[in-house]
Amino acid sequence: MLNKTTTLTEFLLQDERRFKKATGNFTLLLTAIENAVKIIASHVKKSGLVDILGSAGTTNIYDEEVQKLDKFSNDILVETLTKTGHVSAIVTEELEKPELIKTDYGEYVVYIDPLDGSSNIDVNLNVGTIFSIHRKPDNIKSDADLLLKGSDQVAAGYVVYGPSVMFIYTCGNGVNGFTLDPSIGSFLLSHPDMKVPETGKSYAINESYYHRYPEYIQKYLDFIKKEDEETGKPYTLRYASAMIADIHRVLIKGGIFLYPENSKSPNGKLRLMYEVNPMSYIVTQASGSATSQDNNPLEIQPKSLDERTPIVLGSKKMVSEFLSFLK
């Protein structure tokens, strides 16, 4: 029976018994991610005290500056997952090539954004880890074999390193949230069966790009800022400059998150396989909505591992309102 002292490990084991979709190896895999993010959380909490702030002096394959904590997070996740023996490939933003692992038992492929929102590190704002888990394709011979649709995910989740550390997780049977109790070192079930409220009062978008956005986005932004007491407008802008923080707010309080196309980035900026797919899976499993230019992002067939796509996520009524401007 689930209760407020249910640990993440206990929950995973009960999940297996209830739904019989996962195996013991899957629980071991999630436990490995849990252990890795606890280590990352510890370093994030100490980031103002030890020499891990600032740039590592290199860029990743997307020509973005690599932060020291980015590299640390990536390394600890890759190392921990490799040791499980249950992962055949690990694909992360910080690796130039997928990490292919020789194992007789590797049932899964894991896609990771090791430290989402890393530009927030030096100013002590929220960052997090995003993960997406797929079953291993029959044969992995090249990167093309790892181009898997979001609808094929076995599980997805994220960890937000905020005032408390939270582990949000779904394996296709709803969304549950766990909060780290530092006194015992365990994630405890704190937010069972999470649901995105049908509507909200806030929106998250980089409004400095207003003049880069297509006309329908500009009209939508103008509309939601007009006074209208009956519909609760104007909506309040809440933009954290980190997808993980903005989506976490939407998941708990409702609202809408937008990272659409613009004249400088016609395909948007967020990466389909590391960010859009796992977050879309989580939000829709929590009764929210996800759209990529009126398409289901989970049905997009990736053409490359670094593919980007426009995305809008959030409360059903607010996403429907947004789509009326697109149409």
NORPEDA-V689007 format. One record per pair of residues at least 4 apart in sequence whose C-alpha atoms are under 6 Angstrom apart, sorted by sequence separation. I is the first residue (numbers start at 1). GAP is how many residues later the second one is. If there is no record, write none. Layout:
# NORPEDA-V689007
I_GAP + I_GAP
This chain:
# NORPEDA-V689007
2_4 + 11_4 + 16_4 + 22_4 + 37_4 + 43_4 + 59_4 + 60_4 + 69_4 + 75_4 + 76_4 + 77_4 + 78_4 + 161_4 + 170_4 + 181_4 + 243_4 + 249_4 + 250_4 + 261_4 + 262_4 + 271_4 + 272_4 + 273_4 + 276_4 + 281_4 + 284_4 + 291_4 + 59_5 + 120_5 + 140_5 + 160_5 + 170_5 + 181_5 + 228_5 + 250_5 + 261_5 + 272_5 + 283_5 + 284_5 + 291_5 + 292_5 + 16_6 + 59_6 + 160_6 + 169_6 + 180_6 + 227_6 + 261_6 + 291_6 + 59_7 + 91_7 + 159_7 + 169_7 + 180_7 + 227_7 + 261_7 + 58_8 + 90_8 + 159_8 + 168_8 + 179_8 + 226_8 + 260_8 + 90_9 + 168_9 + 178_9 + 179_9 + 225_9 + 56_10 + 89_10 + 117_10 + 158_10 + 167_10 + 178_10 + 224_10 + 280_10 + 56_11 + 89_11 + 116_11 + 157_11 + 167_11 + 178_11 + 179_11 + 224_11 + 55_12 + 56_12 + 88_12 + 89_12 + 116_12 + 157_12 + 166_12 + 178_12 + 54_13 + 55_13 + 88_13 + 115_13 + 116_13 + 166_13 + 177_13 + 115_14 + 156_14 + 165_14 + 177_14 + 114_15 + 155_15 + 165_15 + 176_15 + 52_16 + 113_16 + 155_16 + 176_16 + 113_17 + 154_17 + 176_17 + 88_18 + 112_18 + 175_18 + 176_18 + 292_18 + 86_19 + 87_19 + 90_19 + 92_19 + 112_19 + 134_19 + 174_19 + 175_19 + 292_19 + 86_20 + 87_20 + 88_20 + 89_20 + 90_20 + 91_20 + 92_20 + 93_20 + 111_20 + 133_20 + 134_20 + 291_20 + 85_21 + 86_21 + 87_21 + 88_21 + 90_21 + 92_21 + 111_21 + 133_21 + 277_21 + 291_21 + 87_22 + 110_22 + 133_22 + 290_22 + 110_23 + 133_23 + 290_23 + 109_24 + 132_24 + 289_24 + 109_25 + 131_25 + 289_25 + 108_26 + 109_26 + 131_26 + 288_26 + 108_27 + 109_27 + 288_27 + 289_27 + 107_28 + 108_28 + 130_28 + 288_28 + 107_29 + 129_29 + 129_30 + 128_31 + 128_32 + 40_33 + 128_33 + 202_33 + 204_33 + 60_34 + 127_34 + 201_34 + 202_34 + 203_34 + 204_34 + 61_35 + 202_35 + 203_35 + 204_35 + 272_35 + 126_36 + 271_36 + 272_36 + 271_37 + 272_37 + 270_38 + 269_39 + 74_40 + 36_41 + 73_41 + 267_41 + 268_41 + 267_42 + 268_42 + 267_43 + 70_45 + 213_49 + 261_49 + 212_50 + 260_50 + 212_51 + 259_51 + 260_51 + 203_52 + 259_52 + 202_53 + 203_53 + 204_53 + 205_53 + 200_54 + 201_54 + 203_54 + 258_54 + 196_55 + 199_55 + 200_55 + 257_55 + 257_56 + 197_57 + 256_57 + 196_58 + 256_58 + 255_59 + 255_60 + 254_61 + 196_90 + 195_91 + 196_91 + 194_92 + 195_92 + 196_92 + 216_109 + 174_111 + 175_111 + 174_112 + 199_116 + 198_117 + 197_118 + 198_118 + 199_118 + 196_119 + 198_119 + 199_119 + 156_122 + 117_125 + 150_127 + 132_146 + 151_147 + 150_148 + 151_148 + 149_152 + 147_155 + 113_161 + 112_162 + 111_163 + 8_179 + 7_180 + 7_181 + 6_182 + 5_183 + 6_183 + 4_185
